[in-house]
Amino acid sequence: MARIVKAKPLVGVLLAAALAGCQPAPLETMPEPTPTPTPIFSAGSIGPVNSGINSLALAPNATIPWEGRLLIAPNSGGIQVYSVEGTLGFKHEGQLYTSMALQPGFDLRNLKTGLLLAVTKDKQLVSLIIDDARGQVFPVPVSNLPTADTNAVCTLQSPAKAPLFAVLRQNSDFEIWKIEDTGADTLQATKISSATLKTPMNGCSSVNEQVFATEINGATFTIDISSKPVITHGIERPNGKLVAIAINDETAYILHSSKSSNVLQQITPDMQQTASLHVAPSLSIPAITSPGAMAISNWSFGGAGFSAGLLAIADNENNRVSLIVRDTLPGFDHDQEER
């Protein structure tokens, strides 16, 4: 059973507040997780990717939902652009991208695009655009945005025309940046807020003004960004990936994957593990045996089946990506058929 981080010398440092003088909220005792993993089922499968998958991003199409795409950063480098039906389209040459965050519906000179920030293996922050019409990926210059010493990036809830991104630095800095197209020669970045956390973070996901992040040794934390960013809760976890899932404006949970388990741990924002999930076999789609990188979007990807958004999960065993319809996940209310 995963355990809540206790007040020990090392963990006390990890759970310290982001700013001096601030203390994290007290942690409650964790209940026993559900003993049998809850099955969830794939609606599609993409790949395989020969060199393996390092990170993922879903790229909805703002004007034609059924032309939404999945971005895969393979271990061999660059970005591969797939349709949600599994067709490989554009290939962007580049370094190995270890973290990707995409804001769909970004208006670039009246062209609808996805604005993508990505982190390379050598810790550089790269700004890219994926155009809705052709699915091509190309660099876009952004002024005032420092690029060096970056560990991870994730999107925050914000307007598509002025998206917010959380940027995690190697020196433990946590920054929030707004990026806009002001009509200048380059896009413009503005720092909204920042804080120095007590430990560097190497992965993040966000929902409802909270960021969930993993630190270098695997512990998972909640960071409150409603005022000055500050760590509020923490839980020890094996090293892995995470994604935050919004049920509605009030309810959300985290899915955490690790190489040491074939199930996904379901965790509340206050770091209580409540269940385990297992991606079971579905028709011709195999079960996920080694869950890795994940991405989620609540934008429509077209049709009745994909209109509520998608969760993408990479399987490190067969190098494929399973697509799971977002509102089939635990916690969502479903209309009951009248009888």
C-alpha positions in Angstrom: 0.0 0.0 0.0 1.3 3.5 -0.8 1.9 5.6 2.3 1.4 9.2 3.1 4.6 11.1 3.6 5.3 11.4 7.3 7.3 14.0 9.2 10.8 12.7 8.8 13.9 15.0 8.2 14.1 14.4 4.5 10.3 14.3 3.8 9.8 17.3 6.1 11.9 19.2 3.6 9.9 17.8 0.7 6.6 18.8 2.2 7.7 22.3 3.3 5.8 25.2 1.8 7.0 26.8 -1.4 7.8 30.1 0.4 9.6 30.5 3.7 7.3 30.8 6.6 4.4 28.9 4.9 3.4 25.5 6.2 1.6 22.8 4.2 -1.8 21.6 5.3 -1.9 18.6 7.7 -2.2 15.2 6.1 -4.9 12.7 7.0 -4.4 9.0 7.4 -4.7 7.2 4.0 -7.6 4.7 3.7 -7.0 1.2 2.3 -7.2 1.3 -1.6 -9.7 -0.8 -3.4 -8.1 -4.4 -3.4 -9.3 -5.3 -6.9 -8.3 -2.9 -9.7 -11.3 -1.4 -11.5 -11.2 -2.3 -15.2 -11.3 0.5 -17.8 -11.5 -0.1 -21.6 -9.8 1.3 -24.7 -11.8 2.7 -27.6 -8.8 2.8 -29.9 -5.1 1.8 -30.1 -2.3 3.6 -32.0 1.2 2.4 -32.9 3.4 0.6 -32.3 6.2 3.1 -32.1 9.4 1.3 -32.8 11.8 3.0 -30.4 9.3 3.3 -27.5 7.3 6.3 -26.2 8.6 9.0 -23.9 5.8 11.6 -23.7 2.3 12.3 -25.2 0.1 15.2 -25.9 -3.5 15.3 -27.3 -4.0 18.0 -30.0 -7.7 18.7 -30.5 -8.8 20.5 -33.7 -10.7 23.7 -32.7 -12.9 23.8 -35.8 -13.2 20.2 -36.9 -13.3 17.9 -33.9 -13.0 14.6 -35.8 -9.7 15.8 -37.1 -8.1 15.9 -33.7 -4.7 14.3 -33.3 -2.3 12.6 -30.9 1.3 13.8 -30.6 3.8 11.1 -29.7 7.4 11.9 -28.7 9.3 8.6 -29.3 12.6 7.7 -27.6 14.4 8.2 -30.9 13.5 11.9 -30.9 11.2 14.3 -32.7 7.4 14.2 -32.7 5.1 11.9 -34.6 1.5 13.2 -35.4 -1.2 10.6 -35.5 -4.9 10.8 -36.2 -7.1 9.3 -33.5 -7.9 6.5 -35.9 -4.2 5.6 -35.9 -2.9 7.0 -39.2 0.6 8.4 -39.0 0.8 11.8 -40.6 3.5 14.5 -40.2 6.9 13.8 -38.6 8.7 16.6 -36.8 12.5 16.1 -36.6 14.0 17.1 -33.3 15.5 16.1 -30.0 14.0 13.7 -27.5 11.1 15.5 -25.8 10.6 14.5 -22.2 7.5 16.7 -21.5 4.9 18.2 -23.7 2.0 20.6 -23.0 -0.5 21.8 -25.6 -3.1 24.5 -25.7 -5.6 23.9 -28.5 -7.5 26.7 -30.2 -4.7 29.2 -30.1 -5.2 32.0 -32.6 -2.0 32.7 -34.5 -2.6 35.5 -37.0 -6.2 34.3 -37.5 -5.0 30.7 -38.0 -6.3 28.1 -35.5 -3.5 26.1 -34.1 -2.3 24.2 -31.1 0.4 26.0 -29.1 2.9 23.4 -27.8 5.6 23.9 -25.2 8.0 20.9 -25.0 11.1 20.1 -22.9 14.1 18.4 -24.6 16.4 15.8 -23.0 19.0 18.6 -22.5 16.5 20.6 -20.4 15.7 23.2 -23.1 12.2 24.7 -23.4 11.0 24.7 -27.0 8.0 26.5 -28.5 6.1 24.9 -31.3 2.9 25.2 -33.3 0.7 22.4 -34.7 -1.7 23.8 -37.3 -5.2 22.5 -37.3 -5.5 22.3 -41.1 -2.6 20.0 -42.0 -1.3 18.7 -38.6 2.2 20.0 -39.3 4.5 21.0 -36.4 6.9 23.9 -36.7 8.9 26.2 -34.4 7.4 29.5 -33.3 9.5 32.3 -31.6 8.4 33.5 -28.2 10.0 36.6 -26.6 10.9 36.9 -22.9 10.5 33.2 -22.1 13.7 31.7 -20.6 14.4 28.3 -22.2 17.3 26.8 -20.2 17.3 24.5 -17.2 13.7 23.3 -17.6 12.5 20.0 -16.2 8.8 19.9 -17.2 5.8 21.9 -18.4 2.0 21.6 -18.2 -1.0 23.7 -19.3 -3.2 25.5 -16.8 -6.9 26.3 -17.2 -7.0 29.6 -19.2 -8.4 31.2 -22.3 -7.2 29.7 -25.6 -6.1 33.1 -26.9 -3.8 33.8 -23.9 -2.9 30.3 -22.5 -1.1 29.8 -19.2 1.7 27.3 -18.7 3.4 26.0 -15.6 7.1 25.7 -16.0 9.3 23.6 -13.6 13.0 24.5 -13.4 16.0 22.4 -12.4 16.7 24.9 -9.5 13.3 24.1 -8.0 11.7 27.3 -9.4 8.0 27.0 -10.3 6.8 29.6 -12.8 3.5 30.5 -14.5 3.7 32.1 -17.9 1.1 33.6 -20.2 1.7 33.5 -24.0 -0.1 35.8 -26.5 0.0 36.8 -30.1 0.1 40.6 -29.8 0.8 41.2 -33.5 4.6 41.7 -32.9 7.2 39.8 -34.8 7.2 37.1 -32.1 4.7 35.7 -29.6 5.0 37.5 -26.2 5.5 35.7 -22.9 4.6 37.3 -19.5 5.5 35.8 -16.2 2.4 35.8 -14.0 3.8 34.3 -10.8 6.7 32.3 -9.5 8.0 30.6 -6.3 10.9 28.5 -5.3 9.8 25.0 -4.1 11.8 23.0 -1.6 12.6 20.3 -4.2 12.9 20.1 -8.0 9.9 18.6 -9.8 10.3 16.6 -13.1 6.6 16.1 -14.2 3.3 17.9 -13.8 -0.4 18.0 -14.7 -3.1 20.4 -13.7 -6.8 21.0 -13.1 -9.0 23.4 -11.2 -6.2 25.8 -10.1 -4.1 23.0 -8.7 -1.0 21.5 -10.2 0.1 17.9 -9.4 3.8 17.3 -9.7 6.3 14.5 -9.2 9.7 15.2 -7.7 13.0 13.5 -8.8 12.7 10.5 -6.4 9.0 9.8 -7.2 7.0 11.6 -4.5 3.8 13.2 -5.8 2.6 16.7 -4.6 -0.3 19.1 -4.9 0.7 22.7 -5.6 -1.9 25.4 -4.9 -1.6 28.2 -7.6 -4.6 30.2 -6.5 -2.4 32.9 -5.0 1.4 32.3 -4.6 2.3 28.8 -5.7 2.8 26.6 -2.6 3.0 22.8 -1.9 0.0 21.7 0.2 0.1 17.9 0.3 2.4 15.0 -0.6 2.5 11.2 -0.9 5.5 8.9 -1.5 5.2 7.1 -4.9 7.5 5.1 -7.1 9.0 7.1 -10.0 6.4 7.4 -12.7 4.0 9.6 -14.7 0.8 11.3 -13.7 -2.3 13.0 -15.3 -5.1 15.0 -13.6 -8.7 14.2 -14.6 -11.5 16.7 -14.0 -14.9 15.3 -13.3 -16.4 18.7 -13.0 -15.4 22.1 -11.5 -15.3 20.7 -8.0 -14.1 17.1 -8.4 -10.9 15.8 -9.8 -8.4 13.0 -9.3 -4.9 11.9 -10.3 -3.9 8.8 -12.2 -0.3 7.7 -11.4 1.6 5.1 -13.4 4.9 3.5 -12.6 7.2 0.8 -14.1 6.8 -1.2 -10.9 3.1 -1.9 -11.4 0.7 -2.8 -14.2 -2.1 -0.8 -12.7 -2.8 2.9 -12.4 -3.2 4.4 -8.9 -6.2 6.7 -8.4 -5.4 9.5 -6.0 -7.4 12.4 -4.7 -6.1 16.0 -4.8 -5.4 15.8 -1.0 -3.2 12.7 -1.8 -5.5 9.9 -0.6 -5.2 6.8 -2.7 -8.8 5.6 -3.3 -8.5 2.9 -6.0 -6.5 1.2 -8.7 -7.4 1.0 -12.3 -6.4 -1.5 -15.0 -6.8 -1.1 -18.7 -8.4 -4.4 -19.6 -8.6 -6.1 -23.0 -11.3 -4.6 -25.3 -12.2 -6.4 -28.6 -9.0 -6.6 -30.5 -7.1 -4.1 -28.2 -4.9 -5.8 -25.7 -4.7 -4.9 -22.0 -2.0 -2.5 -20.9 0.7 -4.4 -19.0 3.2 -1.6 -18.4 1.5 1.9 -18.3 3.8 4.8 -18.9 3.3 8.3 -20.4 -0.3 9.8 -20.3 -2.2 12.7 -21.7 -5.8 13.9 -21.4 -8.1 16.4 -23.1 -11.7 17.3 -22.4 -12.1 18.7 -25.9 -14.2 16.9 -28.4 -12.6 14.5 -30.9 -15.8 14.1 -32.9 -18.7 11.7 -33.1 -20.8 10.4 -30.2 -18.0 8.3 -28.8 -15.2 10.7 -28.6 -17.1 13.9 -27.9 -16.3 14.0 -24.2 -12.6 13.9 -24.7 -9.9 11.3 -24.4 -7.3 9.8 -22.1 -4.2 8.5 -23.9 -1.9 5.9 -22.1 1.3 4.5 -23.5 2.1 0.9 -22.9 5.9 0.4 -22.4 5.6 -3.3 -23.1 4.2 -3.1 -26.7 4.9 0.6 -27.5 1.3 1.3 -28.3 -1.0 4.0 -27.1 -4.5 3.2 -25.9 -7.3 5.8 -26.2 -9.9 5.8 -23.5 -13.1 7.9 -23.7 -12.9 10.4 -20.9 -16.4 10.1 -19.5 -16.2 6.3 -19.2 -13.6 6.7 -16.4 -14.6 6.2 -12.8 -16.4 9.1 -11.2 -18.4 10.4 -14.2 -22.2 10.3 -13.9 -24.0 8.5 -16.7 -27.6 8.8 -17.8 -29.6 5.8 -16.8 -31.7 4.2 -19.4 -35.4 4.4 -18.6 -37.2 1.1 -18.4 
